[in-house]
Amino acid sequence: VIGATVPTGFELTAAEEVREKLGSQCAVSKDRGKIYFEIAAENLSQVHRLRSVDNLFVVVQEFKDYQFKESKEDALKDLEDLVKKLPWTEPLKVWELNNSLKKKKTKRKKHNLQSTTSKEKLNEDGEEERTDQKDASKELQDCAQNAAGIESASGQDTENTQEGIPQDGNEDDNEQSDAKDESHASPGNETKAGDGKKGEGDVNVLKFRVTCNRAGDKHSFTSNDAARDFGGAVQEHFQWKADMTNFDVEVLLNIHNNEVVVGIALTEESLHRRNITHFGPTTLRSTLAYGMLRLCDPQPTDIIIDPMCGTGAIPIEGAAEWPSCYHIAGDNNPQAVKRAANNICSLLKKNENKESSTSLGIPLDIIQWDICNLPLRTGSVDVIVTDMPFGKRIGSKKKNWDLYPACLMEMGRICRPGTGRAVLLTQDKKCFAKALSRMGHIWRKGQTVWVNVGGLHAAVYLLKRTWERAEEKRSFW
């Protein structure tokens, strides 16, 4: 059984993707932001290709109705005793298989980089041409460095880099009544998980840590307590070495009220960073971008635009997953356009480096423009998907009162009447609701998905374009 953390609010979307692409039945957890499904071990590599998944873990055991003792000492003693009773063997085999897949992928990447840089062109006389080799090597080196050492990401999708925030990238919702906390107790490097009792000086001793995510207000202990005591029992059971940062095995202890799930992490960092190498102040997670795109149900030949693209997370995800559509990205900030262009360039290089790649590019263009005066014909766009300014890191709440209605009016003009739709993300819900009420003649609100973006309680709105003509008005209020 594989567990996956997904963007909060898009659990059903993720479950649908699992059923479509893997043919597996998928269960949505009561603990928001998590799904579970079964898959054959030989198909494990396919799981890493899911677009809606942030992090993956193999389930050791799940307890639907775990009875915690009332006293703190007894409850923690039960968790310690649980370690010896858990069926660790098969999950650790899956962890080892996953590690071998990661090693193969790393070797393949290195081989591709070497083979690309070592290719020598032959001119008509059969002489070797090496003039462009150094430049090509430098470009690929820069690309690899960009992928590994990313610009500091202080945007909406960087919640998992903050201390005290769960590694799976699902931020604590400030408006939820449940008490949530998370803690780590040391974990490790790599070899065989079954290699237990070896000396501390032996390089084959696995390093590990335990991460506890706890939600609920009826527990007598904190996540720190649970991670510490459970981790101590794991160390005693396997004779592994505890290490908080340089670990091989990460044991997960997820506690949601009376539900307890013990797992072993299969991803070291969130998969949502897969397509972004240049981050901005409000870069959107790729997994959330995928959920938004899927909400609007793109059809072949649809023209899809993101008029406020930022670093291009939405159009890049769209072009990668829906190549039969045509995607246009735009922003009024030249720096944002530059970052998006760099991200597109990185994706193109990544596609070129794939084995047996016959990629001719991606169906995506980027342009600098004014959101209130788009250089597009009336009724020429099928779908609009964008992350609107929250008025916090970019813009201001005050400016949104003028910006939002102007945006909705211009979006209504370019969007195809009757069949056009828009998926818009915003945390400034009050301003958006007011603007939408003024634009009721051109936009009808459909589905609303409540999401958590960097700890902010935000909403994704699915709007349908009416048949009414969008008239340009100077005054909106």
Stockholm file with secondary structure:
# STOCKHOLM 1.0

chainA/1-477         VIGATVPTGFELTAAEEVREKLGSQCAVSKDRGKIYFEIAAENLSQVHRLRSVDNLFVVVQEFKDYQFKESKEDALKDLEDLVKKLPWTEPLKVWELNNSLKKKKTKRKKHNLQSTTSKEKLNEDGEEERTDQKDASKELQDCAQNAAGIESASGQDTENTQEGIPQDGNEDDNEQSDAKDESHASPGNETKAGDGKKGEGDVNVLKFRVTCNRAGDKHSFTSNDAARDFGGAVQEHFQWKADMTNFDVEVLLNIHNNEVVVGIALTEESLHRRNITHFGPTTLRSTLAYGMLRLCDPQPTDIIIDPMCGTGAIPIEGAAEWPSCYHIAGDNNPQAVKRAANNICSLLKKNENKESSTSLGIPLDIIQWDICNLPLRTGSVDVIVTDMPFGKRIGSKKKNWDLYPACLMEMGRICRPGTGRAVLLTQDKKCFAKALSRMGHIWRKGQTVWVNVGGLHAAVYLLKRTWERAEEKRSFW
#=GR chainA/1-477 SS CEEEECCTTCHHHHHHHHHHHHCCCEEECSSTTEEEECCCGGGHHHHTTCSSCSEEEEEEEEESSCCCCSSHHHHHHHHHHHHHHSCCHHHHHHHHHHHHHHHHHHHHHHHHHHHHHHCCEECTTSCEECTTHHHHHHHHHHHHHHHHSCCCCCSTTCGGGSTTSCTTSCCCCTTCSSCEEEEEECCCCCSCTTCCSCCTTCTTSCEEEEEEEEECSCCSSCHHHHHHHHHHHHHHHHCCEECSSSCSEEEEEEEETTEEEEEEECCSSCGGGTTCSSCCTTCCCHHHHHHHHHHTCCCTTCEEEETTCTTTHHHHHHHHHCTTSEEEEEESCHHHHHHHHHHHHHHHHHHHHSTTCCCCCCSEEEEECBTTBCSSCTTCBSEEEEECCCSSSSSCHHHHHHHHHHHHHHHHHHBCTTTCEEEEEESCHHHHHHHHHHTTTTEEEEEEEEEEETTEEEEEEEEEECSSCCCCCSCCC
#=GC SS_cons         CEEEECCTTCHHHHHHHHHHHHCCCEEECSSTTEEEECCCGGGHHHHTTCSSCSEEEEEEEEESSCCCCSSHHHHHHHHHHHHHHSCCHHHHHHHHHHHHHHHHHHHHHHHHHHHHHHCCEECTTSCEECTTHHHHHHHHHHHHHHHHSCCCCCSTTCGGGSTTSCTTSCCCCTTCSSCEEEEEECCCCCSCTTCCSCCTTCTTSCEEEEEEEEECSCCSSCHHHHHHHHHHHHHHHHCCEECSSSCSEEEEEEEETTEEEEEEECCSSCGGGTTCSSCCTTCCCHHHHHHHHHHTCCCTTCEEEETTCTTTHHHHHHHHHCTTSEEEEEESCHHHHHHHHHHHHHHHHHHHHSTTCCCCCCSEEEEECBTTBCSSCTTCBSEEEEECCCSSSSSCHHHHHHHHHHHHHHHHHHBCTTTCEEEEEESCHHHHHHHHHHTTTTEEEEEEEEEEETTEEEEEEEEEECSSCCCCCSCCC
//
